[in-house]
Amino acid sequence: MTAGHNASRQTSGTGVDTDAAALGRARALARQRHLDRHAEFTQADAAAWRGAADRVLCVGTSHAFGGTEPALKALTQVTAPGGRLLFGDGYWASTPSPDAITIFGATIPSLPQLLEASRAAGWRVIHMSTADQREWDDFESTFRAGRQEWLLAHSDDPRAAEVRDWLDARERQYIGTYRGILGFAYLILAH
């Protein structure tokens, strides 16, 4: 989760994550881009973080709050009145198979249910868009790419078989189980 504040026309933000390595990479990137004086990175459970911000981003991390509905409710507490939340979350674009439900759980909403859950939590939907299939394909390929490159460079490594099996299983799941079934929506919400 990321929260942004606007004071004296200088935007600042707080990145909240439990992954120390990811936060370290974020700090380094902020330094490289000369944004470190505008950004703070906090190692914490996002669901327990108690700040308030004008701009909050929660993209693909509703699981940190226990799912879509708990995230939408919790984020009303950290988004200042009049602020905006960019909320990106999965939804079933079509009826999921039992295998897809096993992977993602039974609480993934349909797109209409996602919008209703937003309203039920007190949000107004200012804007909505969805990822197209090309964006999904790019995301999934990029997600696996680093491991693919590692495997090509380290085929003799004792871990290579495990990495290869994981990559092949993940690709099979995507192509055979949830490609075209799981969608992703980007909502700009206000309350």
Summary of the structure (lengths in Angstrom):
residues: 191
radius of gyration: 18.5
end to end distance: 18.0
largest distance: 56.0
contacts: 553
relative contact order: 0.15
helix: 46%
strand: 30%
